Amino acid sequence: MRICFGIGAVEHCYYIPIFVFPITFHKPGPGPVNYPAFILDATVIASIHEAAQHLSDERVRVALQGGVEAAMSALKERAGDHAEVHLEERSA
């Protein structure tokens, strides 16, 4: 993403860093093959949830948190009744 501001006759541009995908993590045990994809999705949702807490614009923060809530609902549905999925606030 690039954001540019025109100030007088000068354009000031800022390049916004992005998270790089794919995210990799240790795959626990021999378990079902769908777990790594599920854990990857959960990692992205949890990361966006954490990032949303740092947004300064309340309207943007609320909109992003709404997206996280929708994603969590879909993730919980995908997990089924045999799994519990919770977002937790970081302690530090």
ZIHUNOR-V361969 format. One record per residue. RES is the residue in one letter. OMEGA is omega in degrees with one decimal (999 if undefined). Layout:
BEGIN
RES:OMEGA, RES:OMEGA
END
This chain:
BEGIN
M:176.0, R:176.6, I:-179.4, C:176.6, F:173.8, G:178.6, I:-173.3, G:-179.9, A:-175.5, V:176.2, E:179.0, H:-177.3, C:178.7, Y:176.1, Y:-175.1, I:179.7, P:177.4, I:173.2, F:-177.6, V:178.4, F:9.9, P:173.4, I:177.9, T:-179.3, F:178.1, H:178.8, K:-177.0, P:172.0, G:-177.8, P:-175.2, G:-179.5, P:-175.2, V:-179.9, N:-179.2, Y:-179.3, P:178.4, A:178.5, F:179.5, I:176.6, L:178.6, D:179.0, A:178.8, T:179.7, V:-179.8, I:179.8, A:179.4, S:178.3, I:176.5, H:179.3, E:-179.2, A:-178.8, A:-179.4, Q:-175.2, H:179.0, L:-177.8, S:-179.3, D:-174.7, E:-179.3, R:178.3, V:180.0, R:-179.3, V:178.9, A:180.0, L:178.0, Q:175.8, G:176.3, G:177.9, V:179.1, E:177.8, A:178.7, A:178.5, M:178.5, S:178.7, A:180.0, L:179.2, K:177.9, E:178.7, R:-178.2, A:-178.6, G:-175.1, D:-176.2, H:-178.3, A:174.0, E:-179.5, V:-179.1, H:169.5, L:179.1, E:176.5, E:176.9, R:-179.4, S:-178.3, A:999
END
